[in-house]
């Protein structure tokens, strides 16, 4: 995926354009299906997305769509 604009990315192979929020949410679903016992964290999804989408953007999308749980200095998101 390559940045196409501020809020979209395009596939370098087929040219399909998707908004970043859709990409992150799909990545969260995939991550959760493959690793159901792992906590959904900003860093984990950042790595899962291939370091292409910024941590701040991922955090904003996760906070918008999931419950944010903070325990001491660690935090994660509940689906």
C-alpha positions, 0 to 999 in steps of 0.5 A, a space after each residue: 500500500 502506498 499513500 495516495 493522499 492524507 486519508 487514503 492509500 492505494 495498492 501498488 499491485 492493483 491500484 485499488 484505493 481505500 481510506 486509511 480507517 478501513 485499512 486499520 479496521 480490517 487489519 485489527 479484525 485480521 490480527 484478532 482472528 489470527 491471535 485471539 489471545 493477544 491484546 490489541 495495542 497501538 504498537 501491535 497494529 502498527 507493526 501488523 500494518 507494516 509500519 506504513 500508517 503512523 502510530 498517531 493515526 492508528 491510535 486515533 482510529 482505535 480510540 474511535 472504534 474500540 474501548 480503550 483500557 488503561 492499566 498502570 502504564 500499559 494500555 490496550 483496546 477491547 473489541 
